[in-house]
Amino acid sequence: MAFGLLSLPLSMGGLPLALYLTPYYGGELGLSLSLIGVVLMLTRITDVITDPLIGYLSDRTPARLGRRGLWIGFGLPVMAAATVMLFDPIGTPTTLYLFIVVAALYFGWTLIGIPVSAWAAEISDDYNERSRITGARTWASTVGLLLTVLLPLGLAHASNLGIAWATPDAPGSMQPMLRIVAWATVVALLGSGAWLLLTVPQAHFVRSTPVKLIAGLAIVIRNRPFVRLLTSNVLGAIGWNCINTLFIFFVTYYLLADASQWPYILLTYFAGQVLGTPLVVRIAPRFSKHRLMATASLISISIFSLVLLFEPGEFMLYVVLNFFTGLIAPTNSILAPSMAADVIDQDTVETGEQRGALFMSLWGMADKLAIAVAAGIALPLVELFGFDPQVQNDAAGLDALRYAFCLIPVVFFFASVAFIWNFPLGREQQEALKRTINERGMRLGESA
């Protein structure tokens, strides 16, 4: 729990960034939407440099300084300050202000996220225990998302009761909701970060001749199990992000839900995840990770494909479906990074180094790439199928939206399963790698 809880504030800060930043800075603060788009694009491009760089530096940091904890300690105040400055700005922000603050927030996120993902692979060398560790992170992250969705509903209720601190200064304003989310994120971030750094031990590994960054990246790319796992994860992420891209269109134009109903869809999904996470952790030791993840994906595909049977306006049916989709969703978020830890063991045996942060930096970059690719695929295809949000769509246009919303992601989900079904690194192979690492004395133990 000490290790996993840090994921709660990371998700609390991430959801408002995705949902509220553009309408807040564009709608309330008056910045140009096109300039906001440019800012977000430029700040994401910098991740191509910062992610592998922080991963490389974390791997090269001497163990006595805390090769993971040191960088997380640097990232905590950076992300905390940037979160407050972004969602509770003083005065009237400019486009330059937005760029600096968003870039600082992403940089703080990288300083924390890359080392903590690598640390997750090092806490235990046990095949099953790694899934419990990633399960703790998944559960905390889902709770953070759930709290962020519930908070606006709670504040709206408090405002209706006449409570002054919960009432916006202007009708429809996102303040004070964003201010409260920001400060709650900061408190949870600093508290959970301190608990992590003070209590969770960091593994020590034998230092070998360091591999240069470019050469190290080349070795990672030649690691076939990692490339296969990464490809499967990216394909699945593209599928999920295609759903996210078309979500508002589908629930608004096809399910006929208004903005006040959207949170209930998210609530049921996150509630399913909160319940599903401990179930996945409980059953995971009974199966190979890759086969369980592939089977769960096929079940999820079957459930999600029921959308094809929905008639326009059947909003409540989608809410129920979303709960069961959320119940299964933690399987991938738990098992995929757990499998990544097993792949890193293979790299340790082959290179004599433990370079988990470099691996996880590429993992993070691929996830961000999937978001951009999904938008570039889903939006043109739904238009090609015949849906146009600017006009009153007939039955054919609505069917085009339904088919695009369901079938485009399903294609990527099936492709993801194909890459992972016969994954070559299972329980027996990981046990052999663990024995080799221990026999060679590469893992020296832990220190607080």
Secondary structure by P-SEA (a helix, b strand, c coil): ccccccaaaaaaacccccccaaaaaaccccccaaaaaaaaaaaaaacccaaaaaaaaaaaccccccccaaaaaaaaaaaaaaaaaaccccccccaaaaaaaaaaaaaaaaaccaaaaaaaacccccaaaaaaaaaaaaaaaaaaaaaaaaaaaaaaaaaaaccccccccccccaaaaaaaaaaaaaaaaaaaaaaaaacbbbbbccccccccaaaaaaaaaaaaaaaaaaaaaaaaaaaaaaaaaaaaaaaaccccccccaaaaaaaaaaaaaaaaaaaaaaacccccaaaaaaaaaaaaaaaaaccccccccaaaaaaaaaaaaaaacccccccaaaaaaaaaaaaaaacccccaaaaaaaaaaaaaaaaaaaaacaaaaaaaacccccccccaaaaaaaaaaaccaaaaaaaaaaaacccccccaaaaaaaaaaaaaacccccccc
